[in-house]
Amino acid sequence: MVTGGAFLLLMLVGVPISICLSLAAMIFIWASGNPLLYQSFTTQLFGGVDNYGLISIPLFVLIGEVMNGGGITRRIVDMAMAVVGRLRGGLAYVNLLANMLISSILGSATAQVAIMAKVMVPEMERQGYDRTFSAGLTAYAGMLGPIIPPSIMFVIYSVMAQVPVSDMLMAGLVPGLILTALFCAVIAIMGIRQKYPRADAMTWRRRVRVVLDAAPTLLIPLVIVGSILSGLANATEAAAVGTLAAILVGRFWTRQLAFRDLPGMMVRAGIYSAIVLFLVATAAVFSWVLIYGRVPQAVAAWVQTVASDPVTFMLLVNVILLVIGTVIDGAPGLIMTVPILLPIATEVYGIDPIHFGVVAVINLVLGFLSPPVGLCFFVASAVTGAKVGRMFVVTLPFFFAALLLLLMLSLFPVLSTLLVD
């Protein structure tokens, strides 16, 4: 009780979540009356990041830096325009398809929304789309970033759950494609009802030239996903090869990347990765004290009075995590809830930890798009000037499509383990 109260108080006054976790763990040790636990504090802190799979995080971040600086994003958007631009609501499909392709490189929802909002929203406005809808669609398309591999959140979860990073990354591929299809269905229905415009006509010669010009950029996700699926590389090795592929494409194909830019990109990637990894380290300490205090066992006893079977438990988890995701960012939310809920899922209800991880991440990512925080909406608003509240209302059909995916995953776990089994 003292630990929980201290944690909430620290979080409410604006203390960074990683510091909250560390201080809450220290307060728990003090309240437990066992000061010898302080001797293991630094060991647990170091052990939280002493994992080979975490090396993939700075590499995936660096891929995003190289892709953005190398002009790869623009070419992917142009290719999507050439493929689906002439459909009714074509630019909306382009926004979604380009986000799907870019998500297989970036793996971060907020970074993806920031990049794509700058590229797509002005173009959609020029073609007659409402700015609010355009920004909201971009925010929802950014959901694909933490779901389709690579995904930084999946890497963090795999370390916490002690499951292979490669398996966890592949588990997000099918749900990510299903979510893309559901969003396309929403666009098709809204396009007919609201008479969305078609993009400017493009000759077949021009279309082929654009596709061929962008085709080498697809080498990056193919290298990452293909090497993992084929078993030729694990997630960290695939990230390293993907980084090399991004550098080569940006330097020798798009010719917009200069080698002198790489040190700055590495520094930015290192700073962001350090923040994430420190969060993972403090989460390990927090998980350690929760287990010592038998918190998961207490929560499990309560949950079993509410949920009698795995499906009911997963539906309950959906509600809990979606509510948590509305007020806490994805990675911190994952770090706070997994140590408590995962042991219950696996030991009490026999749920596959990979399946649980996919559902947990999608719920928390959906929280990026739900009031009162709605981080992705705020990012899109900062870039485009669209109003956050109206953005949420206009794009409600996409919210319900995401809920449908969560229901499907809860009822049919095979959708998240299809490429792993």
Secondary structure, 3 states (H helix, E strand, C coil): CHHHHHHHHHHHCCCCHHHHHHHHHHHHHHHHCCHHHHHHHHHHHHHCCCCHHHHHHHHHHHHHHHHHHCCHHHHHHHHHHHHHCCCCCHHHHHHHHHHHHHHHHHCCHHHHHHHHHHHHHHHHHHCCCCHHHHHHHHHHHHHHCCCCCCCHHHHHHHHHHCCCHHHHHHHCHHHHHHHHHHHHHHHHHHHHHHCCCCCCCCCHHHHHHHHHHHHHHHHHHHHHHHHHHCCCCCHHHHHHHHHHHHHHHHHHHCCCCCHHHHHHHHHHHHHHHHHHHHHHHHHHHHHHHHHHCCHHHHHHHHHCCCCCCHHHHHHHHHHHHHHHHCCCCHHHHHHHHHHHHHHHHHHHCCCCHHHHHHHHHHHHHHHCCCCCCCHHHHHHHHHHCCCHHHHHHHCHHHHHHHHHHHHHHHHCCHHHHCCCC
